[in-house]
Amino acid sequence: MTSEPMDTESTARTLAAVEALLGQGNVLQAYDRAVDALRRYPADPWLRHRAVLSLARSGALAHAEHKFAQWFGSVPDSDADRDADTSTDTDPVFAIERLTLGARLIKDRVHRAPPDDRPAVARRAAEAYARAWRLALDADRPDLAAYPAVNAASLCLAAGDTTRAHDLARAVLTLPRDDSYYGHANRAEALLVLGDPDGARTALADARTVSGADPAAVAATRRQFAWILESLGRLGPTRPTPAAAGLDLLTLPAVAVFAGHMFREGCPEEAGLKARIRAHIDAQGVGIGVTALACGGDILFAESVLDAGGQLIVVLPFAARAFAAVSVEPGGESWVPRFHACLARATEVTLATEDGEGDDPELFAYGARMAAGLALHKARLLNTRAEMIALWNGGPVGGPAGTAADIAHWREATGRAPFIAPFPPLPRPTAAPATQPPLRRTLAALLFGDIHHFSRLTERQCVRYQDKVVPRLVAAIDEAAGGRVLYANTWGDGLFLGLDDIVAASRCAMALHATLESLDGTALDLPPLRMRLSGHFGPAVPLFDPIIGRRSLIGTQVIRAARIEMATPPGQTYVTNAFTAALMLRQDSGFMADYMGQVTLPKHHGVLALSALRRADGDPGPVA
């Protein structure tokens, strides 16, 4: 990689932008922004640091550990290692921050370790934080000492070493007073470790009165407090209640996804409907809104979120121009500039499909599901709650798409009822006449896979693969899919599965990897076999294929799934944001997807945001 000469002013602006995204909880965009800048300045240590931090905050721990090792080496395990590890750092501040980041990655492992192993991992993480604390004191930077010290204290508490935990907490309280948000929050955590919930509550109250209390900072403090309270509960018969310790002071903006009817311009009831939506946004502290931008309810909701100072995430079922033609313009000309104004102010804009049109209700259903899944994912990253706000006339479900269908799907997915603002009988837009017969699609989870380096097998080994390995893969698919396969095809080592259930597709992916890993290559006279799998969730067109004599699945979403497979490392399953969003709507799925970033697809097929699918065993979600 060729690097440009270092531009201090440019990197400072980029770092400020990354910090702003991190503060808002937009960790995936923060990672993408940092990585994009690293293409120009690949050796910049702070960009590397923020990229790893973004991954860690997203919950992509394995990827964060890989990047940390690639850029900074392993986390040191002793003071001697620490001295050697930081000896090449000319900036003592960065040396402290790097040690703290490495310690944080070990801390994240505590939450995922088996219960019997957690004390040992917690002790290792505590010592890593303590090394950063001592380095800060040695460098005469007490302002950087409190954070690693209080983390070391909470980890010692988790490991059952209360004496060491109390010593470290007292050390935090002896440092010069820091009146920033994090200064008060660190003090509050130290007081809670020492068993002083009243003092902790007072410190948290002070924290909320100063600048710097962005959503990500508050989310981190909430998680840290919850963990300390859990540790105190294990160590004694009584523990402070969350309210007594001040957790009720740490409120976070909620995430809301919207579902509502379209209506024509000029309705006198519009102002009252908008006021009702805005009142709920204010009362419930909604700070992030997710919606399409159809005329009527969608735009009223989007404008209300923006007017309240919140972030707007727009999810369109297909390209903006085509969407406006079928879902905005029929409501009247005045909706069009409002649509474009909201689109321009959106924090994120996602296209569920790129070439669809308004000829199939499944496309609108797909966009609505993606919006709901992204809302749940955003809430998970921020450790806050997600809700649905609906403008509904109370009518029945009349197909796969529409307000009633969206409400029913939300209730089924989350078990929660939405907030419903009654929709009066207002004039509805008149749909433009269709210019061509509609395509009929079905929503499907799409998996593509192949065996890495299959072409290197001898002909006899290829036959042995078909005779001995393929039947085991078929058995694994049958058991994992549970009858949810819509379509299956194979060619040599290639595999294509279409399923009507996202969890069944995830089980199939894991089962295929596990089956190959369990093979006795020596007995089979085969080299180690690893599969590259890609996953996507989207609308596919079911069609009879006269060559194979049965129904198949085709379409642009199938092509997208196939292209991802070529960019996937062996032994992994890379999935799209749509796949991740669909998983979030199955909150008990048992699977997670760790963000990998904007991945370049082979053969000049562009870049795509991808994540690595894994089991969620023991995973509490993103950690502070």
C-alpha positions in Angstrom: 0.0 0.0 0.0 1.3 3.4 -1.0 0.8 6.1 1.7 0.5 9.8 1.2 2.7 12.2 3.1 1.2 12.7 6.6 -1.2 15.6 6.6 -1.7 16.5 10.3 -4.6 18.8 9.7 -6.4 16.3 7.5 -5.9 13.4 9.9 -7.0 15.6 12.8 -10.3 16.4 11.0 -10.8 12.7 10.2 -10.2 11.7 13.8 -12.6 14.3 15.0 -15.2 12.9 12.6 -14.5 9.4 13.8 -14.8 10.5 17.4 -18.2 12.2 16.6 -19.5 9.0 15.1 -18.3 7.0 18.1 -19.9 9.4 20.4 -23.3 9.0 18.6 -23.0 5.3 18.8 -22.5 5.0 15.0 -19.6 2.5 15.5 -19.9 0.8 12.1 -19.6 4.1 10.3 -16.8 5.1 12.6 -14.9 2.0 11.6 -15.5 2.5 7.9 -14.4 6.2 8.2 -11.2 5.2 10.0 -10.3 2.4 7.6 -11.0 4.7 4.6 -8.5 7.2 6.0 -6.0 4.4 6.7 -5.9 3.8 2.9 -4.2 7.2 2.6 -2.3 7.1 5.9 -1.8 3.4 6.6 0.7 4.0 9.4 -1.2 6.5 11.4 -1.4 5.1 15.0 -4.5 7.0 16.1 -6.5 6.0 13.1 -5.5 2.4 13.8 -6.5 2.8 17.4 -9.9 4.2 16.6 -10.6 1.5 14.1 -9.9 -1.2 16.7 -12.0 0.6 19.3 -14.9 0.9 16.8 -14.8 -2.9 16.2 -14.6 -3.6 19.9 -17.6 -1.4 20.6 -19.6 -3.1 17.9 -19.0 -6.5 19.5 -16.8 -7.8 16.7 -14.2 -9.0 19.2 -12.3 -11.5 17.1 -11.9 -9.0 14.3 -10.8 -6.3 16.8 -8.2 -8.7 18.3 -6.9 -9.6 14.8 -6.5 -5.9 13.9 -4.8 -5.1 17.2 -2.3 -7.9 16.8 -1.7 -6.9 13.2 -1.0 -3.2 14.0 0.2 -3.2 17.6 1.3 -6.8 18.5 0.0 -8.8 21.4 -1.2 -7.4 24.7 1.8 -7.5 27.1 1.5 -9.8 30.1 4.1 -8.3 32.4 5.6 -5.0 33.4 8.8 -6.0 31.6 6.8 -6.7 28.5 5.1 -3.4 28.9 8.3 -1.5 29.0 9.6 -3.2 25.9 6.2 -2.9 24.2 6.0 0.9 24.8 9.7 1.7 24.3 9.2 2.6 20.6 6.3 5.0 21.3 7.5 8.6 21.1 4.1 9.7 22.3 3.4 8.7 25.9 -0.3 9.5 25.6 -0.6 7.0 22.7 1.4 4.4 24.7 -1.1 4.7 27.5 -4.1 4.6 25.2 -2.7 1.5 23.3 -2.2 -0.4 26.6 -5.7 0.6 27.7 -7.2 -0.6 24.4 -5.4 -3.9 24.7 -6.7 -4.4 28.2 -10.2 -3.6 27.0 -10.0 -6.5 24.5 -9.1 -8.9 27.3 -11.9 -7.5 29.4 -14.4 -8.2 26.6 -13.2 -11.9 26.7 -14.3 -12.1 30.4 -18.0 -11.7 29.3 -17.6 -14.5 26.7 -15.6 -17.0 28.8 -17.2 -20.0 30.5 -18.2 -19.2 34.1 -15.4 -21.2 35.6 -12.8 -19.4 33.5 -14.0 -15.8 34.1 -12.1 -15.0 37.3 -8.8 -15.9 35.7 -9.5 -13.9 32.6 -10.7 -11.0 34.8 -7.4 -11.1 36.7 -5.5 -10.9 33.5 -7.6 -8.0 32.2 -7.2 -6.2 35.6 -3.4 -6.5 35.4 -3.4 -5.2 31.8 -5.4 -2.1 32.9 -3.2 -1.7 36.0 -0.1 -1.5 33.7 -1.7 1.3 31.8 -2.5 3.0 35.0 1.1 2.8 36.3 2.4 4.0 32.9 0.1 7.0 33.1 1.4 7.8 36.6 5.0 7.3 35.5 4.4 9.7 32.6 2.9 12.3 35.0 -0.4 12.1 33.3 -2.9 11.6 36.1 -5.7 12.7 33.8 -5.2 9.4 31.9 -4.8 7.2 35.0 -8.4 7.1 36.4 -10.0 5.2 33.5 -7.6 2.2 33.5 -7.4 2.2 37.3 -11.2 2.1 37.8 -11.5 -0.7 35.2 -8.8 -2.6 36.9 -10.7 -2.2 40.2 -14.0 -3.5 38.7 -12.2 -6.4 37.2 -10.5 -7.3 40.5 -14.0 -7.2 42.0 -15.3 -9.6 39.3 -12.4 -11.9 40.1 -13.2 -11.9 43.8 -10.2 -9.9 44.9 -12.0 -7.2 46.9 -8.8 -6.0 48.7 -7.1 -5.2 45.4 -10.3 -3.8 44.0 -10.7 -1.4 47.0 -7.0 -0.3 46.8 -7.4 0.6 43.1 -10.7 2.4 43.7 -9.2 4.5 46.5 -6.3 5.3 44.1 -8.8 6.7 41.7 -10.3 8.9 44.4 -6.9 10.4 45.3 -6.2 11.6 41.7 -6.7 15.3 40.9 -10.4 16.1 40.4 -11.5 15.9 36.8 -14.8 17.7 36.1 -15.4 16.2 32.7 -18.1 13.6 32.1 -15.6 10.7 32.3 -14.0 12.2 35.3 -17.3 12.1 37.3 -18.2 8.7 35.8 -14.8 7.2 36.9 -15.3 8.6 40.3 -18.8 7.2 40.5 -17.6 3.7 39.5 -14.8 3.8 42.1 -17.3 4.8 44.8 -19.6 1.9 43.8 -16.7 -0.6 43.9 -16.1 0.7 47.5 -19.8 0.0 48.4 -20.9 3.7 48.5 -24.0 3.8 46.3 -25.0 7.3 47.6 -21.6 8.7 46.7 -21.8 7.0 43.3 -25.3 8.5 42.6 -24.1 12.0 43.5 -21.1 11.6 41.1 -23.4 10.4 38.3 -25.7 13.4 38.9 -22.6 15.6 38.5 -21.6 13.7 35.3 -25.0 14.4 33.6 -24.6 18.2 34.1 -21.4 18.5 32.1 -20.6 18.3 28.4 -19.3 15.0 26.9 -22.3 12.9 28.0 -22.9 11.6 24.5 -24.9 8.4 24.0 -21.9 6.2 23.7 -20.4 7.5 26.9 -23.6 7.0 28.8 -24.1 3.5 27.4 -20.5 2.6 28.5 -21.2 3.9 32.0 -24.5 2.0 32.2 -22.8 -1.3 31.3 -20.0 -0.7 33.7 -22.4 0.0 36.6 -24.5 -3.0 35.8 -21.4 -5.2 35.8 -20.2 -3.8 39.1 -23.6 -4.3 40.7 -23.6 -7.9 39.4 -20.1 -8.5 41.0 -21.2 -7.0 44.3 -24.2 -9.3 44.3 -22.0 -12.4 43.9 -19.7 -11.3 46.7 -22.4 -10.5 49.4 -25.9 -11.2 50.4 -27.1 -7.7 49.7 -26.2 -5.2 47.0 -27.3 -1.7 46.1 -30.3 -1.5 43.8 -29.7 0.0 40.4 -31.8 3.0 41.3 -29.9 3.6 44.5 -26.6 3.5 42.6 -27.9 6.0 40.1 -28.6 3.9 37.0 -31.9 5.7 36.6 -29.9 8.9 36.0 -28.2 7.4 33.0 -31.0 7.6 30.4 -30.3 7.0 26.8 -32.2 8.1 23.6 -34.5 5.4 22.5 -34.6 4.1 18.9 -38.0 4.1 17.1 -39.0 2.5 13.8 -42.1 3.9 12.2 -45.1 2.3 10.4 -48.0 4.4 9.1 -50.4 5.2 6.4 -49.9 7.5 3.4 -52.3 10.3 2.8 -52.7 13.2 0.4 -51.4 16.7 0.9 -53.5 19.5 2.3 -55.4 17.5 5.0 -56.3 19.8 7.9 -55.7 16.9 10.3 -51.9 16.8 9.4 -50.8 19.3 12.1 -52.6 17.4 14.9 -51.1 14.0 13.8 -47.7 15.5 13.7 -48.1 17.0 17.1 -49.2 13.6 18.5 -46.1 11.9 17.0 -43.8 14.7 18.4 -45.3 14.5 21.8 -44.6 10.8 22.0 -41.0 11.3 20.8 -40.4 13.9 23.5 -42.1 11.9 26.2 -40.2 8.7 25.5 -36.9 10.3 24.7 -36.7 9.0 21.1 -33.4 10.2 19.7 -33.0 7.9 16.7 -35.8 7.3 14.1 -35.9 4.7 11.4 -38.4 4.9 8.5 -38.9 5.1 4.8 -40.1 8.5 3.6 -43.5 7.8 2.0 -45.9 10.7 1.9 -48.0 11.1 5.0 -47.0 9.4 8.2 -43.4 8.5 7.3 -42.5 12.1 6.5 -44.3 13.5 9.6 -42.3 11.1 11.8 -39.0 11.9 10.0 -39.6 15.7 10.4 -40.5 15.3 14.0 -37.4 13.3 14.8 -35.2 15.9 13.1 -37.0 18.8 14.7 -36.4 17.2 18.1 -32.7 17.1 17.4 -32.5 13.3 16.8 -30.8 11.2 14.1 -32.8 10.0 11.1 -32.1 6.6 9.5 -33.9 6.1 6.1 -34.5 2.7 4.7 -35.9 2.7 1.2 -37.1 -0.5 -0.4 -35.5 0.6 -3.7 -33.9 3.6 -5.4 -35.0 7.0 -4.2 -36.3 8.2 -7.6 -38.4 5.0 -8.2 -39.7 5.2 -4.6 -40.7 8.8 -4.9 -42.6 8.0 -8.0 -44.8 5.4 -6.3 -44.9 6.5 -2.6 -44.4 10.3 -2.5 -45.6 12.0 -5.7 -49.0 10.4 -5.7 -49.7 12.2 -2.5 -49.3 15.6 -4.0 -46.5 17.9 -5.1 -45.9 19.4 -1.7 -44.6 16.1 -0.3 -41.8 16.0 -2.8 -39.5 18.8 -1.4 -40.2 17.5 2.1 -39.1 14.0 1.1 -35.8 15.4 -0.4 -35.2 17.6 2.6 -35.5 14.7 5.0 -33.3 12.5 2.8 -30.6 15.2 2.8 -30.6 15.4 6.6 -30.6 11.7 7.2 -27.6 10.3 9.1 -27.8 7.1 7.1 -29.7 6.1 3.9 -30.0 2.4 3.1 -31.4 0.9 -0.1 -32.9 -2.5 0.6 -32.6 -3.3 -3.2 -31.0 -1.2 -5.9 -33.1 -2.0 -9.0 -36.6 -2.8 -7.6 -39.8 -0.9 -8.5 -43.1 -0.5 -6.8 -44.6 -3.5 -8.6 -44.4 -6.1 -5.7 -45.7 -5.8 -2.1 -42.8 -8.1 -1.1 -40.3 -5.3 -1.8 -42.1 -3.0 0.6 -42.4 -5.8 3.2 -38.6 -6.4 2.8 -37.8 -2.7 3.3 -40.0 -2.6 6.4 -38.4 -5.7 7.9 -34.9 -4.3 7.3 -35.9 -1.0 8.9 -37.2 -2.9 12.0 -34.1 -5.1 12.2 -31.7 -2.1 11.8 -33.6 -0.3 14.6 -33.1 -3.3 16.9 -29.5 -3.6 15.9 -28.9 0.1 16.6 -30.6 -0.2 20.0 -28.3 -3.2 20.8 -25.2 -1.3 20.0 -26.3 1.6 22.2 -27.6 -0.6 25.0 -30.9 1.2 24.8 -34.5 0.2 23.9 -36.2 0.0 20.6 -39.9 0.6 19.9 -42.3 1.0 17.1 -44.5 4.1 16.6 -47.4 3.6 14.3 -50.1 5.7 12.7 -52.8 3.1 12.1 -56.5 3.0 11.2 -57.0 -0.3 12.9 -57.6 -2.2 9.7 -56.7 -5.8 9.2 -53.6 -7.3 7.5 -54.2 -7.3 3.8 -51.0 -8.8 2.5 -47.3 -8.9 3.1 -46.9 -5.1 3.2 -48.7 -2.2 4.8 -49.1 -0.7 8.3 -51.1 -3.6 9.7 -48.6 -6.2 8.4 -45.7 -4.1 9.8 -47.3 -3.9 13.3 -48.1 -7.6 13.3 -44.5 -8.5 12.4 -43.1 -6.2 15.1 -45.3 -7.8 17.7 -44.3 -11.3 16.6 -40.6 -10.5 16.5 -40.3 -8.5 19.8 -43.4 -9.5 21.8 -44.0 -5.8 22.4 -47.0 -3.7 21.3 -46.2 -0.5 19.4 -47.4 3.0 20.3 -50.3 3.6 18.1 -51.6 7.0 17.1 -55.1 6.5 15.6 -55.3 7.4 11.9 -58.5 9.2 10.8 -60.2 8.5 7.4 -58.1 10.8 5.2 -57.8 10.9 1.4 -55.3 8.3 0.3 -53.0 8.6 -2.8 -54.1 7.1 -6.0 -51.6 4.5 -7.3 -50.3 5.1 -10.8 -51.3 2.5 -13.3 -48.8 -0.3 -13.8 -46.8 -0.1 -17.1 -45.8 -3.8 -17.1 -46.8 -7.1 -15.4 -45.5 -7.2 -11.8 -42.8 -9.6 -10.7 -43.7 -11.8 -7.8 -40.9 -12.4 -5.3 -40.5 -14.4 -2.1 -38.3 -13.4 0.8 -35.5 -15.9 1.3 -32.3 -16.5 3.1 -29.7 -17.2 0.4 -26.5 -19.2 1.1 -23.7 -19.8 -1.4 -20.6 -21.8 -0.7 -17.6 -23.6 -2.2 -14.6 -25.6 -1.0 -11.4 -23.6 -0.8 -8.8 -25.0 -3.2 -11.1 -27.7 -4.4 -9.5 -27.5 -7.9 -6.2 -28.8 -6.3 -7.8 -32.2 -5.6 -6.9 -35.1 -7.8 -9.7 -36.8 -9.8 -9.8 -39.7 -7.4 -10.1 -37.3 -4.4 -12.9 -35.5 -6.2 -14.8 -38.8 -6.5 -14.1 -39.6 -2.8 -15.4 -36.1 -1.9 -18.7 -36.9 -3.7 -19.0 -40.4 -2.3 -17.9 -39.7 1.3 -18.2 -36.0 2.1 -21.3 -34.8 0.2 -23.7 -37.3 1.9 -22.5 -35.9 5.3 -23.1 -32.4 4.1 -26.6 -33.4 2.9 -27.4 -34.9 6.3 -26.1 -31.8 8.1 -28.3 -29.6 5.9 -31.4 -31.7 6.4 -31.0 -31.7 10.2 -30.2 -28.0 10.5 -32.8 -26.8 8.0 -35.7 -28.5 9.5 -37.7 -28.6 6.3 -37.2 -24.9 5.5 -35.3 -25.3 2.2 -37.0 -23.7 -0.7 -34.3 -24.6 -3.2 -31.0 -26.4 -3.3 -28.5 -26.9 -6.0 -24.9 -28.0 -6.4 -22.2 -28.1 -9.0 -18.9 -29.8 -8.2 -18.0 -28.2 -4.9 -20.4 -25.3 -5.3 -23.6 -25.1 -3.2 -26.6 -22.8 -3.4 -29.4 -22.9 -0.7 -32.5 -20.8 -0.5 -34.4 -21.1 2.8 -37.6 -19.4 4.1 -36.2 -18.9 7.6 -33.2 -16.9 8.6 -32.4 -19.0 11.7 -32.5 -22.2 9.7 -30.1 -20.7 7.2 -27.7 -19.7 10.0 -27.9 -23.2 11.5 -27.1 -24.7 8.0 -24.0 -22.5 7.7 -22.6 -23.5 11.1 -23.5 -27.2 10.4 -21.6 -27.2 7.1 -18.5 -25.8 8.7 -18.7 -28.2 11.7 -19.2 -31.2 9.4 -16.0 -30.3 7.4 -14.0 -29.7 10.6 -15.0 -33.1 11.9 -13.7 -35.1 8.9 -10.9 -37.5 9.4 -8.8 -36.5 6.4 -6.3 -39.2 6.9 -8.9 -42.0 6.8 -10.5 -40.4 3.8 -7.2 -39.6 2.1 -8.3 -36.0 1.7 -6.6 -32.7 2.6 -8.3 -30.4 5.2 -11.4 -29.1 3.6 -12.8 -25.6 4.4 -15.9 -24.0 2.9 -16.4 -20.3 2.1 -20.0 -19.4 2.7 -21.9 -16.2 2.0 -25.4 -15.2 3.3 -27.9 -12.7 2.2 -31.6 -12.1 3.0 -33.7 -10.6 0.3 -36.5 -11.0 -2.3 -35.8 -13.6 -4.9 -38.0 -14.6 -7.9 -39.2 -18.2 -7.9 -39.2 -19.5 -11.5 -39.4 -22.9 -13.2 -36.1 -23.9 -14.7 -36.7 -26.1 -17.7 -33.1 -27.3 -17.8 -33.2 -28.9 -14.3 -36.9 -29.6 -14.5 -37.9 -27.9 -11.2 -38.3 -24.5 -9.6 -35.3 -22.3 -9.0 -34.6 -18.9 -7.4 -33.2 -16.1 -9.5 -32.8 -12.3 -9.4 -30.4 -9.6 -8.4 -30.4 -10.6 -4.7 -29.3 -14.1 -5.7 -26.5 -12.6 -7.7 -25.5 -10.4 -4.7 -25.3 -13.4 -2.4 -23.1 -15.3 -5.0 -20.6 -12.5 -5.3 -20.0 -12.3 -1.6 -18.9 -15.9 -1.4 -15.8 -15.1 -3.4 -14.7 -12.5 -0.9 -15.2 -14.7 2.2 -12.2 -16.3 3.9 -12.2 -20.1 4.2 -14.0 -21.4 7.2 -16.1 -18.3 7.5 -19.6 -17.1 6.6 -19.9 -13.5 5.5 -23.3 -12.0 5.6 -24.9 -8.7 4.5 -26.5 -6.1 6.6 -29.9 -7.4 5.4 -29.1 -10.8 6.8 -28.0 -9.2 10.1 -31.2 -7.2 10.3 -33.3 -10.3 9.7 -31.4 -12.0 12.5 -32.1 -9.1 14.9 -35.9 -9.7 14.3 -35.3 -13.2 15.8 -33.9 -12.2 19.1 -33.6 -15.7 20.4 -31.8 -17.0 17.3 -28.6 -18.0 19.0 -26.5 -16.2 16.3 -24.7 -13.0 15.9 -22.9 -11.2 13.1 -19.6 -9.3 13.8 -18.9 -6.4 11.5 -16.0 -6.8 9.1 -16.3 -3.5 7.3 -16.6 -2.4 3.7 -15.3 -5.5 1.8 -14.1 -5.2 -1.8 -15.8 -7.9 -3.9 -13.7 -9.7 -6.6 -14.0 -9.0 -10.3 -14.8 -5.3 -9.9 -18.2 -5.9 -8.3 -17.7 -3.0 -5.9 -17.6 -2.9 -2.1 -20.2 -4.1 0.4 -20.6 -3.9 4.2 -20.3 -7.4 5.5 -20.2 -9.2 8.8 -19.0 -12.6 10.0 -21.8 -15.0 11.2 -21.1 -16.8 14.5 -22.9 -18.5 17.3 -23.9 -16.2 20.2 -23.1 -18.7 23.0 -22.4 -16.7 26.1 -22.3 -13.4 24.2 -23.8 -10.5 26.2 -23.5 -8.1 23.3 -21.2 -5.1 22.9 -19.3 -4.3 26.0 -18.4 -0.9 27.5 
